[in-house]
Amino acid sequence: MIHPRTFLALCLILAFAHQTRAAHPVRVVVWDEQQPQQRMAYSNFLGNEIAAYLTRQPGLQVTSKRLNDPGQGLGDDILDSCDVLIWWGHQRQKEISSATGQAIVRRIKSGKLSLIALHSAHWSTPFVEAMKERAREDALRQLSPEERLHAVLVETNRYANFFTAPKYDDFVTPFAWYRKQPDGRVHVTLATPNCCFPAYRPDAMPSHVRTLLPNHPIARGIPGEFTIPQTEMYNEPFHVPPPDRVIFEERWQPGEWFRSGSLWKLGDGKVFYFRPGHELYPVFKEKVCLQILDNAVRWLAGGSTRDE
């Protein structure tokens, strides 16, 4: 039985730890490829627009990095002092190596940071590596603990030709095949996720967004329905592992739709994909989109992987 004084001391220690954590600012790195076309909508680039907004919000410590910075703005010193990494990439995705993406994924899995991928960052190296890792976890999760110990996992991109948009009638990746060998081992063939979708339309048509999970912290203060006046259209199916939560859904007048605010757990960390965007349109001057990023940064940095 715990002595009352010992119990009181423990309570004070926990309270102090909570206050210390709450007082610690959330460290945010906004990484931006900074393609020149962004200047049509943002005088100082898209990433800097987001960073400037977040800097004005209390409790956040925000740094802007870009592809042309030393070490591509992704050195160990930067990643090790980052709670949430916000990523914008489009035309130069291939310049970030798989090794760099995997280093980010290791930090996500260990709970050291979480990732927010924006719009065309669906093909960014860290998002692709994160989705591959989640696909591996999902494929092995279908096996019993004993089968998992001796499983042989073989990856193929036969149905996931990277940097080529899939067709509507293609296999939706990721996809796994299972075959039990005579020695009892299970061979798992995994078609890795393409991380793309069959159609897009950059015509600045407005999208109509529904908040599917209004009680989720990322949706705090966000209307049940809202319109983004100008954006690019993406159409399902999105070739990614099934999200743990889909917080926002986007639709367009001709009938296209997309899971536009999707969340995955990855080890002790989290990945949030927020679809609205396009460097030619001022999507990240819209108050509601910036508020979603503010909410996401705070929740992702909280260290919880519970299903809110």
LINUR-V361508 format. One line per field, one symbol per residue. ss: DSSP state (A for helix, B for strand, O for the rest). phi: phi as a letter, one per 30 degrees, with the letter a starting at -180 (. if undefined). psi: psi as a letter, one per 20 degrees, with the letter a starting at -180 (. if undefined). Layout:
ss->???
phi->???
psi->???
This chain:
ss->OOOAAAAAAAAAAAAAAAAAAAAOOBBBBBBBOOOAAAAAOOOOOAAAAAAAAAAOOOOBBBBBBBOOOAAAAOOAAAAOOOOBBBBBOOOOAAAOOAAAAAAAAAAAAOOOOBBBBBAAAAAOAAAAAAAAAAAAAAAAAOOOAAAAAAOBBBBBOOOOOOOOOOOOOOOOOOBBBBBBOOOOOBBBBBBOOOOOOOBBBOOOOOBBBBBOOOOOAAAOOOOOBBBBOOOOBBBOOOOOOOOOBBBBBBBOOOOOBBBBBBBBBBOOBBBBBBOOOOOOOOAAAOAAAAAAAAAAAAAAOOOOOOOO
phi->.ddeddddddddddddddddddddddcccccbdidededdbbdbidddddddddddcdicccbcbbdddeiiibdeddddcbcbccbbbadbeddcdddddddddeddddidabcccchddecdedddddddddddddddddcdeddddcdccccbcecbddibddcdcdedcdbbcbbddedjdcccccddddibadabbdciddccccddbdcdedcdicddbaccdbacccbddddbeeddbccbbcbbedkdbadcbcbbdbiccbbbccdelkddbddccdeddddddeededddddiccddd
psi->ppqhhgggggghghgggghgghipqpoppopphlqhhhihhohkqghhggggghhiqqjpopppqrhjqpkjjkrhhghikphpopppqfikhiipqhggghhghghghijhrrpoppdijhjqghgghghgghhgggghhiqqhghhhjqoppqqkhjmoqkpprrhjqpoqqppqppprhjiqppooooqphkariqqoljjqqqpppohmiiqhhjpjpqhqrpohprqpqpqppmrqpqhpohqpqqqhiiqrqninqpqqocjaqpppohqapiiqlhkipghghhgggggggghiijpkqm.
